Amino acid sequence: MTAADALPPPVQDASAWYGPALHASGAWLQTLHDSEVTEIEAASRALLERGIDLAQVQPSDFPLPTLAPRVARLLGELLEGRGFVLLRGLPVSRWPRALSAAAFIGLGCHLGPMRPQNAAGHLLGHVRDVGLSASDPNVRIYQTHERQTFHTDSCDIVGLLCLQTARCGGLSALVSSTTMYNEIRRRRPELAALLFEPLATDRRGEVPPGAKPYFEIPVFNWFAGRLSTLYQRQYIDSAQRFADAPRLAPQRIEALDLFDSLANDPALMMTMALQPGDVQFVHNHVLLHDRTAFEDWPERERRRHLLRLWLAPAAARALPAVYAQRYGNVEPGRRGGIALPTAPWNVPLDEL
């Protein structure tokens, strides 16, 4: 019996893609028709005029009579297909901030309920450089201009709406964690086996009551016939600051280094430059995402700015019980996010 024989089989589905071929196909990019943009704008304006709390928006509050079937197909592509999609064409440059946020939240609620992204209970995140450094163990990297590196978020689906771009850099990068598993299994099955064992990942200061300041979940998780991946290398490394966190043995570090090298391999990953009005949705269980470092504009009003949603589709896959350490629970439609009971959920329209 070989080391590979003890592992789950290679995963052969639509999420097992290679970046160059998929990028060249263009299948991941979809443009909104003028009539669809008009429908989204009408629903967004009606939502704001009715004064509905954006933290409570339901699909029935945001009717999309002609676009809804297309959005349903996109959800199928996210959960059962390649795992991501880019929608292009929202006219955010001529929309006020509240209208752009309403449009983004309205589209997102048709995919799944929103989940809080930080200890302040924010359901709408603002991704921009606020002058912090990732060297601070309580800072999350999206608050800086630094490269994020490949990682997954604490939710089933993460969505981004690009409002403004940086002067240079800030590219979005994606890689299939399914393909990465297949490659590690083929090349170094003994290291693949180590990635199915729990390891400590830093919570970066956002600790639920009674929990450790880190969670212990494997990188690769095989459950109910599916492979799901959870990863953030910087936070794995920074968890070593806690004296009671399990130490990273040399072979475990070798496995993580191989994982990182494959994530950054141009033969596996792909990049895209988000434009103002682009909406990107990514399935965290089958993809890792990254953002390159960027140099911003000196004028505050021109600086790079994206809005972010964390979503929990009711049709999402089953997850093993260990995910409750990070997701709060594993019930589809109600899991994920940073759940701290002291913070009411809310939608901030102004950046942090």
C-alpha positions as semicolon CSV with decimal commas, in nm:
position;residue;x (nm);y (nm);z (nm)
1;M;0,000;0,000;0,000
2;T;0,145;0,338;-0,101
3;A;0,109;0,672;0,079
4;A;-0,132;0,786;-0,191
5;D;-0,358;0,485;-0,135
6;A;-0,439;0,610;0,216
7;L;-0,559;0,947;0,084
8;P;-0,894;1,047;-0,067
9;P;-0,897;0,994;-0,445
10;P;-0,804;1,270;-0,690
11;V;-1,094;1,512;-0,737
12;Q;-1,211;1,524;-1,097
13;D;-1,480;1,790;-1,122
14;A;-1,519;2,140;-1,263
15;S;-1,339;2,299;-0,966
16;A;-1,015;2,123;-1,067
17;W;-0,894;2,379;-1,319
18;Y;-0,559;2,519;-1,429
19;G;-0,530;2,896;-1,446
20;P;-0,383;2,963;-1,792
21;A;-0,638;2,750;-1,977
22;L;-0,934;2,882;-1,779
23;H;-0,823;3,243;-1,812
24;A;-0,785;3,205;-2,188
25;S;-1,135;3,059;-2,217
26;G;-1,296;3,375;-2,081
27;A;-1,584;3,164;-1,944
28;W;-1,545;3,321;-1,599
29;L;-1,626;3,676;-1,719
30;Q;-1,988;3,773;-1,774
31;T;-2,116;4,119;-1,870
32;L;-2,444;4,255;-1,743
33;H;-2,685;4,366;-2,014
34;D;-2,821;4,721;-2,006
35;S;-3,166;4,591;-1,920
36;E;-3,022;4,394;-1,626
37;V;-2,839;4,700;-1,494
38;T;-3,164;4,896;-1,520
39;E;-3,343;4,623;-1,323
40;I;-3,073;4,625;-1,052
41;E;-3,080;5,004;-1,027
42;A;-3,460;5,013;-0,998
43;A;-3,456;4,752;-0,721
44;S;-3,176;4,937;-0,540
45;R;-3,351;5,274;-0,552
46;A;-3,676;5,120;-0,433
47;L;-3,492;4,951;-0,146
48;L;-3,344;5,281;-0,029
49;E;-3,666;5,476;-0,077
50;R;-3,856;5,227;0,140
51;G;-3,600;5,274;0,416
52;I;-3,537;4,904;0,464
53;D;-3,245;4,829;0,694
54;L;-2,971;4,702;0,462
55;A;-2,866;4,455;0,732
56;Q;-3,207;4,286;0,700
57;V;-3,246;4,266;0,320
58;Q;-3,415;3,951;0,187
59;P;-3,454;3,841;-0,177
60;S;-3,819;3,947;-0,164
61;D;-3,702;4,303;-0,086
62;F;-3,491;4,306;-0,402
63;P;-3,703;4,169;-0,691
64;L;-3,513;4,070;-1,006
65;P;-3,787;3,936;-1,235
66;T;-3,564;3,878;-1,538
67;L;-3,219;3,857;-1,377
68;A;-3,302;3,615;-1,092
69;P;-3,273;3,298;-1,308
70;R;-2,928;3,408;-1,425
71;V;-2,821;3,472;-1,065
72;A;-2,947;3,123;-0,973
73;R;-2,728;2,977;-1,248
74;L;-2,433;3,174;-1,113
75;L;-2,490;3,022;-0,769
76;G;-2,483;2,678;-0,930
77;E;-2,153;2,764;-1,099
78;L;-2,010;2,879;-0,767
79;L;-2,117;2,576;-0,563
80;E;-2,089;2,299;-0,822
81;G;-1,878;2,441;-1,106
82;R;-1,550;2,629;-1,137
83;G;-1,612;2,811;-0,807
84;F;-1,603;3,176;-0,913
85;V;-1,756;3,429;-1,147
86;L;-1,692;3,792;-1,241
87;L;-1,990;4,011;-1,331
88;R;-1,900;4,331;-1,516
89;G;-2,103;4,642;-1,576
90;L;-2,241;4,812;-1,265
91;P;-2,209;5,191;-1,322
92;V;-2,066;5,268;-0,978
93;S;-1,883;5,580;-1,102
94;R;-2,216;5,759;-1,148
95;W;-2,397;5,600;-0,852
96;P;-2,381;5,738;-0,498
97;R;-2,221;5,508;-0,241
98;A;-2,552;5,403;-0,085
99;L;-2,691;5,297;-0,422
100;S;-2,382;5,089;-0,505
101;A;-2,398;4,923;-0,163
102;A;-2,771;4,849;-0,202
103;A;-2,711;4,695;-0,546
104;F;-2,429;4,477;-0,415
105;I;-2,624;4,363;-0,109
106;G;-2,933;4,300;-0,322
107;L;-2,742;4,077;-0,562
108;G;-2,567;3,903;-0,275
109;C;-2,886;3,821;-0,085
110;H;-3,004;3,617;-0,385
111;L;-2,699;3,393;-0,329
112;G;-2,728;3,362;0,048
113;P;-2,765;3,545;0,382
114;M;-2,491;3,788;0,482
115;R;-2,252;3,706;0,768
116;P;-2,052;3,948;0,990
117;Q;-1,695;4,014;0,885
118;N;-1,541;4,153;1,203
119;A;-1,595;4,207;1,575
120;A;-1,794;4,524;1,496
121;G;-2,063;4,312;1,326
122;H;-2,012;4,466;0,983
123;L;-2,207;4,280;0,714
124;L;-2,060;4,509;0,448
125;G;-1,682;4,529;0,452
126;H;-1,465;4,808;0,317
127;V;-1,144;4,675;0,166
128;R;-0,888;4,953;0,150
129;D;-0,556;5,058;0,299
130;V;-0,618;5,233;0,631
131;G;-0,248;5,277;0,708
132;L;-0,198;4,964;0,918
133;S;0,068;4,694;0,897
134;A;0,025;4,318;0,894
135;S;0,320;4,294;1,136
136;D;0,067;4,382;1,407
137;P;-0,082;4,042;1,505
138;N;-0,426;4,196;1,555
139;V;-0,441;4,356;1,208
140;R;-0,610;4,177;0,919
141;I;-0,420;4,208;0,595
142;Y;-0,706;4,355;0,389
143;Q;-0,664;4,673;0,599
144;T;-0,318;4,731;0,447
145;H;-0,164;4,788;0,103
146;E;0,045;4,471;0,141
147;R;0,003;4,153;-0,056
148;Q;-0,256;3,928;0,107
149;T;-0,114;3,594;-0,018
150;F;-0,343;3,303;-0,106
151;H;-0,604;3,228;0,160
152;T;-0,966;3,144;0,233
153;D;-1,218;3,357;0,427
154;S;-1,451;3,258;0,711
155;C;-1,753;3,198;0,489
156;D;-1,886;2,984;0,207
157;I;-1,881;3,260;-0,057
158;V;-1,698;3,592;-0,055
159;G;-1,810;3,873;-0,284
160;L;-1,624;4,188;-0,389
161;L;-1,753;4,499;-0,563
162;C;-1,481;4,722;-0,705
163;L;-1,553;5,093;-0,655
164;Q;-1,207;5,237;-0,729
165;T;-0,871;5,093;-0,831
166;A;-0,520;5,172;-0,705
167;R;-0,266;5,369;-0,904
168;C;-0,085;5,040;-0,968
169;G;-0,103;4,683;-0,841
170;G;-0,386;4,529;-0,643
171;L;-0,456;4,249;-0,891
172;S;-0,697;3,974;-0,790
173;A;-0,553;3,623;-0,805
174;L;-0,727;3,286;-0,780
175;V;-0,612;2,926;-0,767
176;S;-0,803;2,599;-0,743
177;S;-0,735;2,427;-0,410
178;T;-0,883;2,115;-0,571
179;T;-0,607;2,118;-0,832
180;M;-0,349;2,186;-0,561
181;Y;-0,461;1,878;-0,369
182;N;-0,441;1,665;-0,681
183;E;-0,089;1,791;-0,750
184;I;0,038;1,743;-0,393
185;R;-0,120;1,398;-0,382
186;R;0,060;1,306;-0,704
187;R;0,397;1,459;-0,618
188;R;0,432;1,416;-0,241
189;P;0,151;1,205;-0,094
190;E;0,328;1,183;0,243
191;L;0,309;1,565;0,269
192;A;-0,052;1,566;0,151
193;A;-0,137;1,339;0,445
194;L;0,005;1,598;0,690
195;L;-0,230;1,864;0,549
196;F;-0,528;1,655;0,667
197;E;-0,409;1,694;1,029
198;P;-0,524;1,987;1,251
199;L;-0,296;2,287;1,292
200;A;-0,331;2,618;1,475
201;T;-0,446;2,932;1,288
202;D;-0,445;3,272;1,462
203;R;-0,782;3,443;1,512
204;R;-0,601;3,781;1,500
205;G;-0,769;3,915;1,812
206;E;-1,129;3,830;1,715
207;V;-1,190;3,559;1,974
208;P;-1,540;3,430;2,063
209;P;-1,607;3,403;2,439
210;G;-1,455;3,090;2,585
211;A;-1,253;3,008;2,271
212;K;-0,879;2,987;2,223
213;P;-0,709;3,275;2,037
214;Y;-0,654;3,029;1,754
215;F;-0,855;2,749;1,593
216;E;-0,728;2,403;1,497
217;I;-0,860;2,287;1,160
218;P;-0,672;2,092;0,890
219;V;-0,585;2,258;0,558
220;F;-0,753;1,974;0,366
221;N;-1,082;1,830;0,490
222;W;-1,255;1,529;0,331
223;F;-1,620;1,500;0,434
224;A;-1,932;1,353;0,273
225;G;-1,735;1,275;-0,043
226;R;-1,607;1,630;-0,093
227;L;-1,274;1,804;-0,042
228;S;-1,282;2,143;0,131
229;T;-0,978;2,360;0,197
230;L;-0,914;2,619;0,469
231;Y;-0,592;2,822;0,468
232;Q;-0,411;3,143;0,567
233;R;-0,035;3,093;0,599
234;Q;0,044;3,421;0,776
235;Y;-0,211;3,338;1,043
236;I;-0,078;2,982;1,076
237;D;0,268;3,125;1,133
238;S;0,149;3,396;1,373
239;A;-0,040;3,139;1,583
240;Q;0,302;3,017;1,693
241;R;0,316;3,323;1,922
242;F;0,080;3,140;2,159
243;A;0,269;2,916;2,400
244;D;-0,001;2,648;2,404
245;A;-0,044;2,629;2,025
246;P;0,087;2,302;1,874
247;R;0,435;2,356;1,727
248;L;0,499;2,328;1,354
249;A;0,732;2,034;1,297
250;P;0,985;2,058;1,010
251;Q;0,793;1,818;0,783
252;R;0,469;2,012;0,844
253;I;0,652;2,331;0,739
254;E;0,774;2,149;0,428
255;A;0,413;2,057;0,345
256;L;0,298;2,419;0,392
257;D;0,587;2,546;0,179
258;L;0,491;2,308;-0,101
259;F;0,129;2,424;-0,070
260;D;0,243;2,787;-0,104
261;S;0,469;2,715;-0,400
262;L;0,185;2,548;-0,589
263;A;-0,057;2,830;-0,509
264;N;0,190;3,074;-0,664
265;D;0,276;2,855;-0,963
266;P;0,180;3,035;-1,288
267;A;0,081;2,696;-1,429
268;L;-0,196;2,670;-1,169
269;M;-0,310;3,021;-1,071
270;M;-0,458;3,312;-1,265
271;T;-0,486;3,687;-1,211
272;M;-0,738;3,950;-1,315
273;A;-0,757;4,327;-1,287
274;L;-1,089;4,428;-1,134
275;Q;-1,246;4,736;-1,288
276;P;-1,488;4,978;-1,122
277;G;-1,829;4,811;-1,134
278;D;-1,693;4,454;-1,136
279;V;-1,852;4,207;-0,894
280;Q;-1,650;3,896;-0,812
281;F;-1,790;3,598;-0,619
282;V;-1,559;3,316;-0,497
283;H;-1,638;2,979;-0,334
284;N;-1,392;2,948;-0,045
285;H;-1,406;2,569;-0,010
286;V;-1,259;2,500;-0,356
287;L;-1,056;2,816;-0,430
288;L;-0,793;3,031;-0,264
289;H;-0,782;3,402;-0,341
290;D;-0,508;3,662;-0,318
291;R;-0,447;4,028;-0,383
292;T;-0,113;4,164;-0,496
293;A;0,045;4,458;-0,316
294;F;-0,051;4,798;-0,450
295;E;0,053;5,161;-0,461
296;D;-0,237;5,395;-0,404
297;W;-0,323;5,743;-0,523
298;P;-0,214;6,030;-0,296
299;E;-0,563;6,182;-0,305
300;R;-0,792;6,012;-0,052
301;E;-1,097;6,037;-0,277
302;R;-0,922;5,841;-0,554
303;R;-0,783;5,554;-0,345
304;R;-0,848;5,186;-0,404
305;H;-1,178;5,082;-0,250
306;L;-1,376;4,759;-0,268
307;L;-1,690;4,650;-0,086
308;R;-1,705;4,295;0,049
309;L;-1,976;4,047;0,145
310;W;-1,954;3,712;0,324
311;L;-2,244;3,488;0,222
312;A;-2,392;3,162;0,349
313;P;-2,603;2,986;0,081
314;A;-2,865;2,744;0,210
315;A;-2,759;2,503;-0,067
316;A;-2,393;2,500;0,043
317;R;-2,206;2,174;0,094
318;A;-2,190;1,979;0,419
319;L;-1,884;2,059;0,631
320;P;-1,719;1,853;0,907
321;A;-1,793;1,943;1,270
322;V;-1,441;2,084;1,319
323;Y;-1,535;2,381;1,099
324;A;-1,758;2,507;1,381
325;Q;-1,441;2,639;1,546
326;R;-1,416;2,897;1,269
327;Y;-1,771;2,912;1,130
328;G;-1,960;2,913;1,462
329;N;-2,162;2,613;1,341
330;V;-2,183;2,403;1,027
331;E;-2,549;2,455;0,937
332;P;-2,578;2,574;0,573
333;G;-2,734;2,918;0,549
334;R;-2,647;3,010;0,908
335;R;-2,273;2,955;0,933
336;G;-1,960;3,161;0,892
337;G;-1,848;3,507;0,985
338;I;-1,693;3,658;1,296
339;A;-1,968;3,601;1,552
340;L;-1,915;3,804;1,870
341;P;-2,238;3,861;2,066
342;T;-2,142;4,211;2,185
343;A;-2,169;4,358;1,833
344;P;-2,510;4,400;1,660
345;W;-2,494;4,323;1,290
346;N;-2,493;4,637;1,076
347;V;-2,409;4,781;0,733
348;P;-2,162;5,072;0,746
349;L;-2,183;5,280;0,428
350;D;-1,871;5,482;0,508
351;E;-1,530;5,324;0,507
352;L;-1,356;5,246;0,832
